[in-house]
Amino acid sequence: MTDARILGTGYRSYSGPRLGPRHAVWTLSRHSFERIMGLRRPARYKVLPILTFVIAYLPAVAFIGAIALLPSRRLGQFVPDPGQYYAFVTAALTLFAVLAAPEALCPDKRSHVLGLYLASPLTRTTYLVAKVAAVASAIFLVTLGPPLLLLVGEALQNDGPRGFGPFMTTLSQTVLAGLLLGLQRLPFEVTERIFDRRGLPTPSGTPLPTLAVGVVAIAVTLLAATVTWWRVARAPVTR
């Protein structure tokens, strides 16, 4: 105890590297993605993401196995194309989308960390950009991964689109559909139109106009984005 000392060093300026706002956005986006996926968290937080991935990818693996083991004449219409595949993973898409966005945004407000973020190099806009990037990256693993896996598996088994042109057309349709897909009927309706289909059944039997479907999808997306921005804009900055 005779060697104990109290050193009054006072405040010192930060002398380390200054990586700027871009690094702050990247760090927040990476942290949010890891939180959504249950990475670096206890095992109970990993159960739901793993279950979602199993539900989403297992049908694609099963279909690829069927293509590899059974002759095409026996398969018939058993194996769907990438546009039809989304019907097999509706539950996984809904589950993961409902999980992803709240897990990225809500904890910051509950723990009052949002105000601290806004006092850092992050602004409200860059904060939302980081969160959108994290949520989109997580959801794209479910909306893009399984149909792309199915498309590649069919191509490797010589059972997919014939020729480079048709393959690239199907690939672009799959990517576009996966980027636009979210929840409920409307995004699935958009997906049907991307793959040049009449759309989902309606009570009248008459398909909805494609232009109307696209306009409503854009309007709903903008409305949801506006509500999210409004909620973040009201958050006080903690100094």
C-alpha positions as CSV (number, residue, x, y, z in Angstrom):
1,M,0.0,0.0,0.0
2,T,2.9,2.3,0.4
3,D,3.4,2.4,-3.4
4,A,-0.1,3.6,-4.1
5,R,-0.3,7.0,-5.9
6,I,-3.1,9.1,-7.4
7,L,-2.1,10.7,-10.7
8,G,-4.2,13.7,-11.8
9,T,-3.6,13.5,-15.5
10,G,-6.6,15.6,-16.5
11,Y,-8.1,15.5,-20.0
12,R,-6.0,14.6,-23.1
13,S,-6.9,15.1,-26.7
14,Y,-7.3,12.0,-28.9
15,S,-4.2,11.2,-30.8
16,G,-5.2,8.0,-32.6
17,P,-6.3,7.6,-36.3
18,R,-9.4,9.5,-37.4
19,L,-11.2,7.3,-39.9
20,G,-14.1,9.7,-40.5
21,P,-17.9,9.4,-41.0
22,R,-17.6,6.6,-43.6
23,H,-16.0,4.3,-41.2
24,A,-18.6,5.1,-38.6
25,V,-21.4,4.2,-41.1
26,W,-19.6,1.0,-42.0
27,T,-19.0,0.0,-38.3
28,L,-22.6,0.6,-37.4
29,S,-23.9,-1.3,-40.4
30,R,-21.6,-4.2,-39.6
31,H,-22.6,-4.2,-35.9
32,S,-26.3,-4.1,-36.9
33,F,-25.9,-7.0,-39.3
34,E,-24.1,-9.1,-36.7
35,R,-26.9,-8.4,-34.2
36,I,-29.6,-9.4,-36.7
37,M,-27.7,-12.7,-37.5
38,G,-27.0,-13.4,-33.9
39,L,-23.3,-13.2,-34.4
40,R,-21.1,-12.7,-31.3
41,R,-24.3,-13.2,-29.2
42,P,-25.5,-16.0,-27.0
43,A,-26.8,-19.2,-28.7
44,R,-30.5,-18.3,-28.1
45,Y,-30.2,-15.4,-30.5
46,K,-28.8,-17.6,-33.3
47,V,-31.8,-20.1,-33.3
48,L,-34.2,-17.9,-35.3
49,P,-31.7,-16.9,-38.0
50,I,-30.5,-20.5,-38.4
51,L,-34.1,-21.8,-38.6
52,T,-35.0,-19.2,-41.2
53,F,-32.0,-20.1,-43.3
54,V,-32.9,-23.8,-43.1
55,I,-36.5,-23.1,-44.2
56,A,-35.3,-20.9,-47.1
57,Y,-32.4,-23.0,-48.4
58,L,-33.6,-26.6,-47.8
59,P,-36.1,-26.7,-50.6
60,A,-33.5,-25.5,-53.1
61,V,-31.0,-28.1,-52.0
62,A,-33.7,-30.8,-52.2
63,F,-34.7,-29.7,-55.7
64,I,-31.1,-29.7,-56.9
65,G,-30.7,-33.2,-55.5
66,A,-33.8,-34.4,-57.3
67,I,-32.5,-32.9,-60.6
68,A,-29.2,-34.7,-60.1
69,L,-30.7,-38.1,-59.1
70,L,-33.8,-38.4,-61.2
71,P,-34.3,-38.2,-65.0
72,S,-36.0,-35.1,-66.3
73,R,-38.9,-37.1,-67.7
74,R,-39.9,-38.3,-64.3
75,L,-39.5,-34.9,-62.6
76,G,-42.1,-33.2,-64.9
77,Q,-43.2,-29.9,-63.3
78,F,-41.9,-31.0,-59.8
79,V,-38.9,-28.6,-59.8
80,P,-40.0,-24.9,-59.9
81,D,-38.1,-22.1,-61.7
82,P,-36.6,-19.3,-59.6
83,G,-39.7,-17.2,-60.0
84,Q,-41.9,-19.9,-58.6
85,Y,-39.5,-20.7,-55.8
86,Y,-40.6,-17.9,-53.5
87,A,-43.9,-19.6,-52.8
88,F,-41.9,-22.3,-51.0
89,V,-40.2,-19.9,-48.6
90,T,-42.9,-17.4,-47.8
91,A,-42.8,-18.3,-44.2
92,A,-39.1,-17.9,-44.0
93,L,-39.2,-14.5,-45.8
94,T,-41.9,-13.2,-43.5
95,L,-40.2,-14.5,-40.4
96,F,-36.8,-13.1,-41.3
97,A,-38.2,-9.7,-42.4
98,V,-40.2,-9.4,-39.2
99,L,-37.0,-10.2,-37.2
100,A,-34.5,-8.2,-39.1
101,A,-35.8,-4.6,-39.1
102,P,-37.0,-4.4,-35.5
103,E,-33.7,-6.0,-34.2
104,A,-31.7,-3.4,-36.1
105,L,-33.7,-0.3,-35.0
106,C,-35.6,-1.0,-31.8
107,P,-32.8,-1.8,-29.3
108,D,-31.1,1.6,-30.1
109,K,-34.3,3.4,-29.0
110,R,-35.0,1.2,-26.0
111,S,-31.5,1.6,-24.6
112,H,-31.3,5.4,-25.5
113,V,-28.2,4.8,-27.6
114,L,-29.7,6.5,-30.6
115,G,-29.1,9.9,-29.1
116,L,-25.4,9.0,-28.6
117,Y,-25.1,7.8,-32.2
118,L,-26.4,11.2,-33.4
119,A,-23.9,13.0,-31.2
120,S,-21.1,11.2,-33.1
121,P,-20.0,11.7,-36.7
122,L,-23.2,10.0,-37.7
123,T,-26.2,12.2,-38.8
124,R,-29.8,11.0,-38.9
125,T,-29.3,10.3,-42.6
126,T,-26.1,8.3,-42.3
127,Y,-27.5,6.4,-39.3
128,L,-30.5,5.3,-41.4
129,V,-28.2,4.5,-44.3
130,A,-26.2,2.2,-42.1
131,K,-29.3,0.5,-40.7
132,V,-30.9,0.0,-44.2
133,A,-27.7,-1.5,-45.5
134,A,-27.6,-4.0,-42.6
135,V,-31.2,-5.0,-42.9
136,A,-31.1,-5.2,-46.7
137,S,-27.9,-7.4,-46.5
138,A,-29.6,-9.8,-44.1
139,I,-32.8,-10.1,-46.0
140,F,-31.0,-10.5,-49.4
141,L,-29.4,-13.6,-48.0
142,V,-32.9,-15.1,-47.9
143,T,-34.5,-13.5,-50.9
144,L,-31.6,-13.8,-53.3
145,G,-29.6,-16.8,-52.0
146,P,-32.1,-19.7,-52.4
147,P,-33.4,-18.9,-55.9
148,L,-29.8,-18.1,-57.1
149,L,-28.7,-21.4,-55.6
150,L,-31.5,-23.2,-57.5
151,L,-30.7,-21.4,-60.8
152,V,-27.0,-22.3,-60.5
153,G,-27.8,-25.9,-59.5
154,E,-30.1,-26.3,-62.5
155,A,-27.5,-24.8,-64.8
156,L,-24.8,-27.2,-63.6
157,Q,-27.1,-30.1,-64.1
158,N,-28.0,-28.9,-67.6
159,D,-31.6,-28.5,-66.6
160,G,-31.9,-24.7,-66.5
161,P,-32.3,-22.0,-69.2
162,R,-30.8,-23.0,-72.5
163,G,-28.1,-20.7,-73.7
164,F,-26.2,-17.8,-72.4
165,G,-28.9,-15.2,-73.2
166,P,-31.8,-17.0,-71.5
167,F,-29.6,-17.8,-68.5
168,M,-28.7,-14.1,-68.1
169,T,-32.3,-13.1,-68.5
170,T,-33.4,-15.5,-65.8
171,L,-30.5,-14.4,-63.6
172,S,-31.4,-10.7,-63.9
173,Q,-35.1,-11.5,-63.2
174,T,-34.1,-13.4,-60.1
175,V,-31.8,-10.7,-58.8
176,L,-34.4,-8.0,-59.4
177,A,-37.2,-10.0,-57.8
178,G,-35.0,-10.8,-54.8
179,L,-34.1,-7.1,-54.3
180,L,-37.8,-6.0,-54.4
181,L,-39.3,-8.8,-52.4
182,G,-40.5,-8.2,-48.8
183,L,-43.8,-9.0,-47.0
184,Q,-47.3,-9.9,-47.9
185,R,-49.0,-10.1,-51.3
186,L,-47.8,-6.9,-53.0
187,P,-44.1,-7.8,-53.4
188,F,-45.0,-11.3,-54.5
189,E,-47.3,-9.7,-57.1
190,V,-44.4,-7.6,-58.3
191,T,-42.2,-10.8,-58.5
192,E,-44.8,-12.5,-60.7
193,R,-44.7,-9.6,-63.2
194,I,-40.9,-9.6,-63.3
195,F,-41.1,-13.2,-64.5
196,D,-43.7,-12.2,-67.2
197,R,-46.6,-13.9,-65.5
198,R,-50.2,-12.8,-65.2
199,G,-50.0,-12.3,-61.4
200,L,-51.6,-13.9,-58.4
201,P,-55.3,-14.9,-58.6
202,T,-57.9,-12.3,-57.9
203,P,-61.6,-12.7,-56.9
204,S,-62.7,-11.3,-60.2
205,G,-60.3,-13.5,-62.2
206,T,-58.8,-10.4,-63.9
207,P,-55.2,-9.7,-63.2
208,L,-54.2,-6.4,-61.7
209,P,-52.5,-3.9,-64.1
210,T,-48.7,-4.2,-63.9
211,L,-48.3,-0.4,-63.8
212,A,-50.7,-0.1,-60.9
213,V,-48.8,-2.9,-59.0
214,G,-45.5,-1.1,-59.5
215,V,-46.8,2.3,-58.5
216,V,-48.4,0.9,-55.3
217,A,-45.3,-1.0,-54.4
218,I,-43.2,2.2,-54.8
219,A,-45.7,4.2,-52.8
220,V,-45.8,1.7,-49.9
221,T,-42.0,1.6,-49.8
222,L,-41.8,5.4,-49.7
223,L,-44.5,5.6,-47.0
224,A,-42.6,3.1,-44.8
225,A,-39.4,5.0,-45.4
226,T,-41.0,8.3,-44.4
227,V,-42.4,6.9,-41.2
228,T,-39.0,5.5,-40.3
229,W,-37.3,8.8,-41.0
230,W,-39.9,10.7,-39.0
231,R,-39.3,8.5,-36.0
232,V,-35.6,8.9,-36.1
233,A,-35.9,12.7,-36.8
234,R,-37.7,13.1,-33.5
235,A,-35.0,11.5,-31.5
236,P,-33.0,13.9,-29.3
237,V,-29.3,14.2,-29.5
238,T,-27.4,13.2,-26.4
239,R,-24.4,15.4,-25.7
